Amino acid sequence: MNEIMEEKIVYPIRINRYLALNNYCSRREADEYITKGLVVVNGKKAKIGDKVFEKDKVELNVKEKGVLKKYVYYAYHKARGIVTHSPKDGQKSIANVVKVADDVFPVGRLDKNSRGLIILSNDGRITDKLLNPDREHEKEYVVSVNKPITNIFLKVMRQGVQLEDFKTRPAIVEKKDELTFHITLTEGKKHQIRRMTTALGWEVVDLKRIRIMNVNLGRLRIGQLRALGEDEVKTLLESLGI
């Protein structure tokens, strides 16, 4: 497991950012709690924009039932042709085809022509911790290409491919059959696998994400949604430092 990289707190710091960095909640949620009078600094209710110093005593009043959000986490098998969010020109997004609470959102992206696993949640704390490439969290994909895979292709994909604007990190790549390979990345630039494959003279025919960290797609069918199990959530949050 990769070492968790935590952002160092530099004081004074805005109260909403302080709460987010200490994993109380997301910044947006912090502002809601501050507005509701639930955040107390040195015995006084905090106001939006207040700053915290290192020796200040910060408390989040959780005594009021039903005030704090109950976090939910789902694994979803996105179909090809569905965009993650912000649909245009007749497109359908995940929100258009999945029945979940209004505050549940896709964590990250999976492009329109790809399919597979995406995590849905209402926990804003996990977004940066999961998506920030500096944290090097693993994501695994099954990729089919348009012509037979060679040893040179596998070697370069493993070592890193030089693209127009950056060189990809070393990756775990395993050949499954003549036209299919598994690849595990610790970064996630836009269309990265497609760009890597094209740079070597191949084209992606099908791309499916099957794992994000400890969360596996498993036998989840296209369009299906399942709540993550208690142990899955615990491992995921611990790995993210929450």
Secondary structure, DSSP 8 states (H G I E B T S, - for coil): ----------SSEEHHHHHHHTTSS-HHHHHHHHHTT-EEETTEE--TT-EE-TT--EEE---STTTS----EEEEEE-TTEESSS--TT-EEHHHH----TT-EEES---TT-EEEEEEES-TTHHHHHH-GGG---EEEEEEESS---HHHHHHHHH--B-SS-B----EEEEEETTEEEEEES---TTHHHHHHHHTT--EEEEEEEEETTEE-TT--TT-EEE--HHHHHHHHHHTT-
